Amino acid sequence: MTRLVPVQVTAELEAYLESLIPEREPVLARLEQELEADNVPAIGVQVGNLLRLLLRMVGAGSALELGTAAGYSGIWLLRGLDQGRLVTLETDPERAERARRNFAEAGFEKQAEVREEDALAYLERPGESFDCVFNDLLNSFPSEAVVERCFELSLTRLRPGGLLIADNALRRGEVVRPTGRQARNVAHYNRLVAGSPQLDSVVIPMRDGVSLALLRK
Ligand SMILES: C[S@@+](CC[C@H](N)C(=O)[O-])C[C@H]1O[C@@H](n2cnc3c(N)ncnc32)[C@H](O)[C@@H]1O
């Protein structure tokens, strides 16, 4: 088999890929400018478009997001849900409020529930199941033990055939030789996903890496 050298995604190629993404609502375009200026984390256009597409592909009717920030990724998830419902968890009250305003501006007020709550605390309580769990906390966890607990609990909230997705699965490439806490956490998450007999999975090297897994039926 001929080994193809992976394409280096230059800024020019990145701009080309983004130019292929269909026109989006003004609120998303505004947030792309605003969040960069305010230094608020967000998944970016390409991962957003991927989330929307994945949810459409499995016909998802509901999603749980861990880590709302200003609601940028939430809007992409809602665009993929086709009238479905999003529950999204954020510990920072100002960000939660900002996300609520952005969801309303995007026309998703009735479909989005922003809960000002620690994601682990929410998951620890028995509750509803979802067609997708999107974990955007891989860079925020304090330890590998918490990563593992969150992973286990996320599986209990997924319907069979549901998607478990996480952003930052490559941690700026540091997962190869993880030395810092965050890189070790992310590498641990990747091992858990890859080693789970319940999941079929892949890490997509898009932006900072997207972990994508399907819960077997
Ligand atoms: C990477 S950002 C989320 C970005 C967002 N998903 C987007 O792409 O638009 C992670 C967010 O999770 C929040 N956060 C950190 N630890 C949390 C926890 N344990 N439970 C809920 N939210 C948390 C942070 O305040 C931060 O706003």
The ligand as an ORCA input file, in Angstrom:
! r2SCAN-3c Opt
* xyz 0 1
  C     -14.465     24.948     25.474
  S     -15.652     25.938     26.263
  C     -17.137     25.558     25.393
  C     -17.208     26.144     24.006
  C     -18.535     25.921     23.328
  N     -18.906     24.519     23.343
  C     -18.474     26.393     21.880
  O     -17.781     25.742     21.078
  O     -19.118     27.404     21.547
  C     -15.939     25.124     27.777
  C     -16.948     25.835     28.669
  O     -17.268     24.951     29.731
  C     -17.385     25.668     30.938
  N     -17.077     24.694     32.001
  C     -15.874     24.348     32.527
  N     -16.006     23.342     33.419
  C     -17.327     23.018     33.436
  C     -18.100     22.042     34.130
  N     -17.522     21.186     34.975
  N     -19.430     21.985     33.907
  C     -20.030     22.839     33.027
  N     -19.351     23.789     32.351
  C     -18.023     23.885     32.542
  C     -16.403     26.819     30.812
  O     -16.835     27.928     31.591
  C     -16.432     27.106     29.301
  O     -17.323     28.158     29.004
*
